[in-house]
Amino acid sequence: MTAQPPVKILPCGDGALSVELADRIDEAVSERVIALSADLARAPIVGVEETVPTYRSLMVVYDPAKVRGAALAEEIRTRLGALDVEARHGRRFTIPVHYGGEVGLDLAELAAMKAMTPEALVELHAATEFRVYMIGFAPGFAYLGGLPEALHTPRLAVPRQRIEAGAIGIGGAQASINSVPGPSGWRYIGRTPVRLFDPAGPQPFLLKAGDRVRFRAVSEAEAEALDARVAAGEAVVRPEAP
């Protein structure tokens, strides 16, 4: 078993702590982050308002009028000592993607860089089960681990000023799904009609850390049909049965 590095608990202003559980990114570290977040949800500490899982740390947001940071850090260390970390496989989603097209503007170039056909690149990407490591950067933006090494690609030297919501990206050793339009230096190979962020919905965020994602290639016509269903308020993907 890999030895756990010392935990660092660092202040983030006067209303949050960053609980750094490791100095690396891997699935075991992610499981520990999620387990701590779940423990704090299951047995709340007075004053704690929110927890935000990241790749290797957990941000704990608290009300300093209700709990002191030093006392909170001590309680977190106590809980870490008794933390039950089990493999939490999370929910599974299959997300439709129209590869290429106007949004997947990097597909052909990326395939050429990898000495692959675009079809082979799509097949490899769609055959992979990805893990949602964290939600961040923008509301609902999903950082995905598990990208095959053959698809690892540096980000662009000059970011584009606007990439649409639903764009499926590759950046370094990570994959992603855009949640809202915005600038990005990632390379994009397709688009999903699925909304990761719906501020008007009962659950604004579709995905959360620990979920598993696979992609399913669809035609442009099917993607447009799904766009219409999503615009009408229909949930076109749901968690799959275990």
C-alpha positions as protocol buffer text, in pm:
chain_id: "A"
residue {
  index: 1
  type: MET
  ca { x: 0 y: 0 z: 0 }
}
residue {
  index: 2
  type: THR
  ca { x: 130 y: 347 z: -90 }
}
residue {
  index: 3
  type: ALA
  ca { x: 214 y: 548 z: 221 }
}
residue {
  index: 4
  type: GLN
  ca { x: -7 y: 852 z: 268 }
}
residue {
  index: 5
  type: PRO
  ca { x: 183 y: 1184 z: 276 }
}
residue {
  index: 6
  type: PRO
  ca { x: 125 y: 1416 z: 571 }
}
residue {
  index: 7
  type: VAL
  ca { x: -203 y: 1604 z: 546 }
}
residue {
  index: 8
  type: LYS
  ca { x: -175 y: 1980 z: 513 }
}
residue {
  index: 9
  type: ILE
  ca { x: -462 y: 2200 z: 628 }
}
residue {
  index: 10
  type: LEU
  ca { x: -415 y: 2553 z: 500 }
}
residue {
  index: 11
  type: PRO
  ca { x: -629 y: 2865 z: 554 }
}
residue {
  index: 12
  type: CYS
  ca { x: -802 y: 3021 z: 255 }
}
residue {
  index: 13
  type: GLY
  ca { x: -888 y: 3362 z: 390 }
}
residue {
  index: 14
  type: ASP
  ca { x: -1091 y: 3371 z: 711 }
}
residue {
  index: 15
  type: GLY
  ca { x: -1377 y: 3149 z: 593 }
}
residue {
  index: 16
  type: ALA
  ca { x: -1231 y: 2838 z: 435 }
}
residue {
  index: 17
  type: LEU
  ca { x: -970 y: 2566 z: 480 }
}
residue {
  index: 18
  type: SER
  ca { x: -794 y: 2366 z: 210 }
}
residue {
  index: 19
  type: VAL
  ca { x: -738 y: 2008 z: 329 }
}
residue {
  index: 20
  type: GLU
  ca { x: -453 y: 1881 z: 109 }
}
residue {
  index: 21
  type: LEU
  ca { x: -450 y: 1503 z: 125 }
}
residue {
  index: 22
  type: ALA
  ca { x: -168 y: 1428 z: -118 }
}
residue {
  index: 23
  type: ASP
  ca { x: 83 y: 1573 z: -360 }
}
residue {
  index: 24
  type: ARG
  ca { x: -27 y: 1361 z: -655 }
}
residue {
  index: 25
  type: ILE
  ca { x: -334 y: 1301 z: -868 }
}
residue {
  index: 26
  type: ASP
  ca { x: -473 y: 949 z: -880 }
}
residue {
  index: 27
  type: GLU
  ca { x: -793 y: 760 z: -815 }
}
residue {
  index: 28
  type: ALA
  ca { x: -704 y: 653 z: -459 }
}
residue {
  index: 29
  type: VAL
  ca { x: -645 y: 1015 z: -359 }
}
residue {
  index: 30
  type: SER
  ca { x: -974 y: 1116 z: -522 }
}
residue {
  index: 31
  type: GLU
  ca { x: -1158 y: 844 z: -327 }
}
residue {
  index: 32
  type: ARG
  ca { x: -1014 y: 980 z: -2 }
}
residue {
  index: 33
  type: VAL
  ca { x: -1116 y: 1336 z: -89 }
}
residue {
  index: 34
  type: ILE
  ca { x: -1471 y: 1223 z: -168 }
}
residue {
  index: 35
  type: ALA
  ca { x: -1487 y: 1009 z: 148 }
}
residue {
  index: 36
  type: LEU
  ca { x: -1396 y: 1310 z: 364 }
}
residue {
  index: 37
  type: SER
  ca { x: -1656 y: 1525 z: 188 }
}
residue {
  index: 38
  type: ALA
  ca { x: -1919 y: 1253 z: 242 }
}
residue {
  index: 39
  type: ASP
  ca { x: -1824 y: 1221 z: 609 }
}
residue {
  index: 40
  type: LEU
  ca { x: -1870 y: 1595 z: 664 }
}
residue {
  index: 41
  type: ALA
  ca { x: -2210 y: 1578 z: 492 }
}
residue {
  index: 42
  type: ARG
  ca { x: -2320 y: 1272 z: 692 }
}
residue {
  index: 43
  type: ALA
  ca { x: -2215 y: 1415 z: 1030 }
}
residue {
  index: 44
  type: PRO
  ca { x: -2205 y: 1795 z: 988 }
}
residue {
  index: 45
  type: ILE
  ca { x: -1980 y: 2019 z: 1193 }
}
residue {
  index: 46
  type: VAL
  ca { x: -2151 y: 2333 z: 1321 }
}
residue {
  index: 47
  type: GLY
  ca { x: -2046 y: 2626 z: 1105 }
}
residue {
  index: 48
  type: VAL
  ca { x: -1943 y: 2428 z: 798 }
}
residue {
  index: 49
  type: GLU
  ca { x: -2138 y: 2557 z: 499 }
}
residue {
  index: 50
  type: GLU
  ca { x: -1996 y: 2376 z: 198 }
}
residue {
  index: 51
  type: THR
  ca { x: -1728 y: 2134 z: 83 }
}
residue {
  index: 52
  type: VAL
  ca { x: -1566 y: 2144 z: -262 }
}
residue {
  index: 53
  type: PRO
  ca { x: -1377 y: 1832 z: -377 }
}
residue {
  index: 54
  type: THR
  ca { x: -1076 y: 1882 z: -606 }
}
residue {
  index: 55
  type: TYR
  ca { x: -820 y: 1641 z: -750 }
}
residue {
  index: 56
  type: ARG
  ca { x: -619 y: 1606 z: -430 }
}
residue {
  index: 57
  type: SER
  ca { x: -776 y: 1834 z: -171 }
}
residue {
  index: 58
  type: LEU
  ca { x: -1104 y: 1936 z: -16 }
}
residue {
  index: 59
  type: MET
  ca { x: -1200 y: 2297 z: 41 }
}
residue {
  index: 60
  type: VAL
  ca { x: -1413 y: 2335 z: 352 }
}
residue {
  index: 61
  type: VAL
  ca { x: -1609 y: 2662 z: 363 }
}
residue {
  index: 62
  type: TYR
  ca { x: -1721 y: 2771 z: 710 }
}
residue {
  index: 63
  type: ASP
  ca { x: -1875 y: 3058 z: 904 }
}
residue {
  index: 64
  type: PRO
  ca { x: -1604 y: 3200 z: 1134 }
}
residue {
  index: 65
  type: ALA
  ca { x: -1875 y: 3336 z: 1365 }
}
residue {
  index: 66
  type: LYS
  ca { x: -1980 y: 2976 z: 1437 }
}
residue {
  index: 67
  type: VAL
  ca { x: -1653 y: 2783 z: 1436 }
}
residue {
  index: 68
  type: ARG
  ca { x: -1290 y: 2884 z: 1461 }
}
residue {
  index: 69
  type: GLY
  ca { x: -1056 y: 2771 z: 1186 }
}
residue {
  index: 70
  type: ALA
  ca { x: -811 y: 2608 z: 1431 }
}
residue {
  index: 71
  type: ALA
  ca { x: -1088 y: 2408 z: 1599 }
}
residue {
  index: 72
  type: LEU
  ca { x: -1227 y: 2302 z: 1264 }
}
residue {
  index: 73
  type: ALA
  ca { x: -885 y: 2189 z: 1144 }
}
residue {
  index: 74
  type: GLU
  ca { x: -841 y: 1981 z: 1460 }
}
residue {
  index: 75
  type: GLU
  ca { x: -1180 y: 1814 z: 1411 }
}
residue {
  index: 76
  type: ILE
  ca { x: -1099 y: 1740 z: 1047 }
}
residue {
  index: 77
  type: ARG
  ca { x: -770 y: 1575 z: 1147 }
}
residue {
  index: 78
  type: THR
  ca { x: -958 y: 1362 z: 1400 }
}
residue {
  index: 79
  type: ARG
  ca { x: -1203 y: 1250 z: 1134 }
}
residue {
  index: 80
  type: LEU
  ca { x: -927 y: 1173 z: 888 }
}
residue {
  index: 81
  type: GLY
  ca { x: -776 y: 937 z: 1142 }
}
residue {
  index: 82
  type: ALA
  ca { x: -1095 y: 729 z: 1145 }
}
residue {
  index: 83
  type: LEU
  ca { x: -1202 y: 786 z: 785 }
}
residue {
  index: 84
  type: ASP
  ca { x: -1364 y: 489 z: 614 }
}
residue {
  index: 85
  type: VAL
  ca { x: -1236 y: 502 z: 259 }
}
residue {
  index: 86
  type: GLU
  ca { x: -1409 y: 250 z: 39 }
}
residue {
  index: 87
  type: ALA
  ca { x: -1419 y: 233 z: -338 }
}
residue {
  index: 88
  type: ARG
  ca { x: -1706 y: 460 z: -437 }
}
residue {
  index: 89
  type: HIS
  ca { x: -1768 y: 399 z: -802 }
}
residue {
  index: 90
  type: GLY
  ca { x: -2015 y: 684 z: -826 }
}
residue {
  index: 91
  type: ARG
  ca { x: -2291 y: 713 z: -1081 }
}
residue {
  index: 92
  type: ARG
  ca { x: -2245 y: 622 z: -1444 }
}
residue {
  index: 93
  type: PHE
  ca { x: -2355 y: 828 z: -1741 }
}
residue {
  index: 94
  type: THR
  ca { x: -2340 y: 770 z: -2115 }
}
residue {
  index: 95
  type: ILE
  ca { x: -2323 y: 1107 z: -2287 }
}
residue {
  index: 96
  type: PRO
  ca { x: -2403 y: 1151 z: -2658 }
}
residue {
  index: 97
  type: VAL
  ca { x: -2144 y: 1338 z: -2863 }
}
residue {
  index: 98
  type: HIS
  ca { x: -2137 y: 1461 z: -3220 }
}
residue {
  index: 99
  type: TYR
  ca { x: -1768 y: 1433 z: -3298 }
}
residue {
  index: 100
  type: GLY
  ca { x: -1619 y: 1689 z: -3536 }
}
residue {
  index: 101
  type: GLY
  ca { x: -1840 y: 1962 z: -3673 }
}
residue {
  index: 102
  type: GLU
  ca { x: -1815 y: 2332 z: -3598 }
}
residue {
  index: 103
  type: VAL
  ca { x: -1740 y: 2285 z: -3226 }
}
residue {
  index: 104
  type: GLY
  ca { x: -1508 y: 1986 z: -3270 }
}
residue {
  index: 105
  type: LEU
  ca { x: -1275 y: 2201 z: -3475 }
}
residue {
  index: 106
  type: ASP
  ca { x: -954 y: 2026 z: -3360 }
}
residue {
  index: 107
  type: LEU
  ca { x: -1053 y: 1668 z: -3444 }
}
residue {
  index: 108
  type: ALA
  ca { x: -881 y: 1640 z: -3784 }
}
residue {
  index: 109
  type: GLU
  ca { x: -563 y: 1819 z: -3673 }
}
residue {
  index: 110
  type: LEU
  ca { x: -540 y: 1619 z: -3353 }
}
residue {
  index: 111
  type: ALA
  ca { x: -585 y: 1292 z: -3542 }
}
residue {
  index: 112
  type: ALA
  ca { x: -307 y: 1392 z: -3783 }
}
residue {
  index: 113
  type: MET
  ca { x: -79 y: 1477 z: -3488 }
}
residue {
  index: 114
  type: LYS
  ca { x: -139 y: 1127 z: -3350 }
}
residue {
  index: 115
  type: ALA
  ca { x: -95 y: 956 z: -3688 }
}
residue {
  index: 116
  type: MET
  ca { x: -452 y: 831 z: -3657 }
}
residue {
  index: 117
  type: THR
  ca { x: -762 y: 868 z: -3866 }
}
residue {
  index: 118
  type: PRO
  ca { x: -1036 y: 1084 z: -3712 }
}
residue {
  index: 119
  type: GLU
  ca { x: -1250 y: 769 z: -3695 }
}
residue {
  index: 120
  type: ALA
  ca { x: -983 y: 584 z: -3495 }
}
residue {
  index: 121
  type: LEU
  ca { x: -945 y: 877 z: -3255 }
}
residue {
  index: 122
  type: VAL
  ca { x: -1321 y: 890 z: -3200 }
}
residue {
  index: 123
  type: GLU
  ca { x: -1333 y: 514 z: -3145 }
}
residue {
  index: 124
  type: LEU
  ca { x: -1056 y: 532 z: -2881 }
}
residue {
  index: 125
  type: HIS
  ca { x: -1213 y: 829 z: -2703 }
}
residue {
  index: 126
  type: ALA
  ca { x: -1561 y: 673 z: -2700 }
}
residue {
  index: 127
  type: ALA
  ca { x: -1428 y: 337 z: -2576 }
}
residue {
  index: 128
  type: THR
  ca { x: -1283 y: 496 z: -2261 }
}
residue {
  index: 129
  type: GLU
  ca { x: -1453 y: 517 z: -1923 }
}
residue {
  index: 130
  type: PHE
  ca { x: -1362 y: 852 z: -1769 }
}
residue {
  index: 131
  type: ARG
  ca { x: -1372 y: 952 z: -1403 }
}
residue {
  index: 132
  type: VAL
  ca { x: -1501 y: 1292 z: -1296 }
}
residue {
  index: 133
  type: TYR
  ca { x: -1224 y: 1415 z: -1069 }
}
residue {
  index: 134
  type: MET
  ca { x: -1362 y: 1759 z: -999 }
}
residue {
  index: 135
  type: ILE
  ca { x: -1608 y: 2026 z: -1101 }
}
residue {
  index: 136
  type: GLY
  ca { x: -1451 y: 2368 z: -1136 }
}
residue {
  index: 137
  type: PHE
  ca { x: -1319 y: 2659 z: -1346 }
}
residue {
  index: 138
  type: ALA
  ca { x: -1678 y: 2736 z: -1451 }
}
residue {
  index: 139
  type: PRO
  ca { x: -2011 y: 2620 z: -1302 }
}
residue {
  index: 140
  type: GLY
  ca { x: -2049 y: 2251 z: -1384 }
}
residue {
  index: 141
  type: PHE
  ca { x: -1727 y: 2222 z: -1589 }
}
residue {
  index: 142
  type: ALA
  ca { x: -1617 y: 1859 z: -1562 }
}
residue {
  index: 143
  type: TYR
  ca { x: -1249 y: 1762 z: -1538 }
}
residue {
  index: 144
  type: LEU
  ca { x: -1215 y: 1401 z: -1652 }
}
residue {
  index: 145
  type: GLY
  ca { x: -936 y: 1158 z: -1577 }
}
residue {
  index: 146
  type: GLY
  ca { x: -858 y: 837 z: -1764 }
}
residue {
  index: 147
  type: LEU
  ca { x: -769 y: 986 z: -2102 }
}
residue {
  index: 148
  type: PRO
  ca { x: -567 y: 726 z: -2297 }
}
residue {
  index: 149
  type: GLU
  ca { x: -200 y: 821 z: -2314 }
}
residue {
  index: 150
  type: ALA
  ca { x: -214 y: 816 z: -2693 }
}
residue {
  index: 151
  type: LEU
  ca { x: -448 y: 1117 z: -2676 }
}
residue {
  index: 152
  type: HIS
  ca { x: -246 y: 1328 z: -2431 }
}
residue {
  index: 153
  type: THR
  ca { x: -189 y: 1663 z: -2601 }
}
residue {
  index: 154
  type: PRO
  ca { x: -59 y: 2000 z: -2475 }
}
residue {
  index: 155
  type: ARG
  ca { x: -303 y: 2288 z: -2466 }
}
residue {
  index: 156
  type: LEU
  ca { x: -292 y: 2558 z: -2730 }
}
residue {
  index: 157
  type: ALA
  ca { x: -27 y: 2827 z: -2688 }
}
residue {
  index: 158
  type: VAL
  ca { x: -292 y: 3096 z: -2748 }
}
residue {
  index: 159
  type: PRO
  ca { x: -639 y: 3027 z: -2603 }
}
residue {
  index: 160
  type: ARG
  ca { x: -946 y: 3081 z: -2816 }
}
residue {
  index: 161
  type: GLN
  ca { x: -1179 y: 3351 z: -2691 }
}
residue {
  index: 162
  type: ARG
  ca { x: -1502 y: 3150 z: -2705 }
}
residue {
  index: 163
  type: ILE
  ca { x: -1577 y: 2779 z: -2694 }
}
residue {
  index: 164
  type: GLU
  ca { x: -1941 y: 2673 z: -2672 }
}
residue {
  index: 165
  type: ALA
  ca { x: -2114 y: 2488 z: -2390 }
}
residue {
  index: 166
  type: GLY
  ca { x: -2108 y: 2112 z: -2439 }
}
residue {
  index: 167
  type: ALA
  ca { x: -1771 y: 2111 z: -2615 }
}
residue {
  index: 168
  type: ILE
  ca { x: -1569 y: 1794 z: -2553 }
}
residue {
  index: 169
  type: GLY
  ca { x: -1206 y: 1881 z: -2488 }
}
residue {
  index: 170
  type: ILE
  ca { x: -857 y: 1742 z: -2441 }
}
residue {
  index: 171
  type: GLY
  ca { x: -590 y: 1929 z: -2246 }
}
residue {
  index: 172
  type: GLY
  ca { x: -267 y: 1760 z: -2143 }
}
residue {
  index: 173
  type: ALA
  ca { x: -354 y: 1430 z: -1972 }
}
residue {
  index: 174
  type: GLN
  ca { x: -713 y: 1538 z: -1902 }
}
residue {
  index: 175
  type: ALA
  ca { x: -1042 y: 1540 z: -2086 }
}
residue {
  index: 176
  type: SER
  ca { x: -1329 y: 1777 z: -2021 }
}
residue {
  index: 177
  type: ILE
  ca { x: -1686 y: 1876 z: -2093 }
}
residue {
  index: 178
  type: ASN
  ca { x: -1759 y: 2249 z: -2117 }
}
residue {
  index: 179
  type: SER
  ca { x: -2056 y: 2366 z: -1917 }
}
residue {
  index: 180
  type: VAL
  ca { x: -2087 y: 2728 z: -2032 }
}
residue {
  index: 181
  type: PRO
  ca { x: -1941 y: 2929 z: -2322 }
}
residue {
  index: 182
  type: GLY
  ca { x: -1604 y: 3088 z: -2257 }
}
residue {
  index: 183
  type: PRO
  ca { x: -1235 y: 3114 z: -2349 }
}
residue {
  index: 184
  type: SER
  ca { x: -1019 y: 2802 z: -2352 }
}
residue {
  index: 185
  type: GLY
  ca { x: -681 y: 2669 z: -2461 }
}
residue {
  index: 186
  type: TRP
  ca { x: -803 y: 2309 z: -2471 }
}
residue {
  index: 187
  type: ARG
  ca { x: -838 y: 2119 z: -2799 }
}
residue {
  index: 188
  type: TYR
  ca { x: -1194 y: 2026 z: -2893 }
}
residue {
  index: 189
  type: ILE
  ca { x: -1313 y: 1719 z: -3078 }
}
residue {
  index: 190
  type: GLY
  ca { x: -1692 y: 1734 z: -3054 }
}
residue {
  index: 191
  type: ARG
  ca { x: -2002 y: 1858 z: -2876 }
}
residue {
  index: 192
  type: THR
  ca { x: -2273 y: 1710 z: -2657 }
}
residue {
  index: 193
  type: PRO
  ca { x: -2627 y: 1849 z: -2645 }
}
residue {
  index: 194
  type: VAL
  ca { x: -2641 y: 1757 z: -2275 }
}
residue {
  index: 195
  type: ARG
  ca { x: -2642 y: 2048 z: -2030 }
}
residue {
  index: 196
  type: LEU
  ca { x: -2398 y: 2008 z: -1743 }
}
residue {
  index: 197
  type: PHE
  ca { x: -2519 y: 2328 z: -1578 }
}
residue {
  index: 198
  type: ASP
  ca { x: -2883 y: 2436 z: -1553 }
}
residue {
  index: 199
  type: PRO
  ca { x: -2924 y: 2711 z: -1292 }
}
residue {
  index: 200
  type: ALA
  ca { x: -3304 y: 2690 z: -1322 }
}
residue {
  index: 201
  type: GLY
  ca { x: -3321 y: 2314 z: -1266 }
}
residue {
  index: 202
  type: PRO
  ca { x: -3384 y: 2132 z: -938 }
}
residue {
  index: 203
  type: GLN
  ca { x: -3025 y: 1999 z: -956 }
}
residue {
  index: 204
  type: PRO
  ca { x: -2814 y: 2264 z: -1131 }
}
residue {
  index: 205
  type: PHE
  ca { x: -2513 y: 2036 z: -1181 }
}
residue {
  index: 206
  type: LEU
  ca { x: -2545 y: 1711 z: -1373 }
}
residue {
  index: 207
  type: LEU
  ca { x: -2211 y: 1559 z: -1269 }
}
residue {
  index: 208
  type: LYS
  ca { x: -2015 y: 1543 z: -947 }
}
residue {
  index: 209
  type: ALA
  ca { x: -1674 y: 1418 z: -838 }
}
residue {
  index: 210
  type: GLY
  ca { x: -1652 y: 1039 z: -844 }
}
residue {
  index: 211
  type: ASP
  ca { x: -1899 y: 989 z: -1131 }
}
residue {
  index: 212
  type: ARG
  ca { x: -1805 y: 780 z: -1436 }
}
residue {
  index: 213
  type: VAL
  ca { x: -1863 y: 893 z: -1792 }
}
residue {
  index: 214
  type: ARG
  ca { x: -1861 y: 722 z: -2129 }
}
residue {
  index: 215
  type: PHE
  ca { x: -1929 y: 893 z: -2459 }
}
residue {
  index: 216
  type: ARG
  ca { x: -2154 y: 769 z: -2738 }
}
residue {
  index: 217
  type: ALA
  ca { x: -2099 y: 895 z: -3093 }
}
residue {
  index: 218
  type: VAL
  ca { x: -2414 y: 1033 z: -3257 }
}
residue {
  index: 219
  type: SER
  ca { x: -2484 y: 1186 z: -3598 }
}
residue {
  index: 220
  type: GLU
  ca { x: -2537 y: 1556 z: -3651 }
}
residue {
  index: 221
  type: ALA
  ca { x: -2909 y: 1491 z: -3707 }
}
residue {
  index: 222
  type: GLU
  ca { x: -2941 y: 1302 z: -3377 }
}
residue {
  index: 223
  type: ALA
  ca { x: -2750 y: 1576 z: -3196 }
}
residue {
  index: 224
  type: GLU
  ca { x: -2990 y: 1838 z: -3333 }
}
residue {
  index: 225
  type: ALA
  ca { x: -3288 y: 1627 z: -3224 }
}
residue {
  index: 226
  type: LEU
  ca { x: -3138 y: 1601 z: -2877 }
}
residue {
  index: 227
  type: ASP
  ca { x: -3082 y: 1978 z: -2875 }
}
residue {
  index: 228
  type: ALA
  ca { x: -3456 y: 2026 z: -2924 }
}
residue {
  index: 229
  type: ARG
  ca { x: -3542 y: 1785 z: -2644 }
}
residue {
  index: 230
  type: VAL
  ca { x: -3297 y: 1955 z: -2407 }
}
residue {
  index: 231
  type: ALA
  ca { x: -3436 y: 2299 z: -2499 }
}
residue {
  index: 232
  type: ALA
  ca { x: -3782 y: 2167 z: -2409 }
}
residue {
  index: 233
  type: GLY
  ca { x: -3656 y: 2081 z: -2062 }
}
residue {
  index: 234
  type: GLU
  ca { x: -3616 y: 1705 z: -2108 }
}
residue {
  index: 235
  type: ALA
  ca { x: -3339 y: 1520 z: -1927 }
}
residue {
  index: 236
  type: VAL
  ca { x: -3185 y: 1322 z: -2212 }
}
residue {
  index: 237
  type: VAL
  ca { x: -2933 y: 1140 z: -1991 }
}
residue {
  index: 238
  type: ARG
  ca { x: -2980 y: 993 z: -1646 }
}
residue {
  index: 239
  type: PRO
  ca { x: -2762 y: 791 z: -1410 }
}
residue {
  index: 240
  type: GLU
  ca { x: -2750 y: 431 z: -1524 }
}
residue {
  index: 241
  type: ALA
  ca { x: -2845 y: 136 z: -1309 }
}
residue {
  index: 242
  type: PRO
  ca { x: -2544 y: -10 z: -1123 }
}
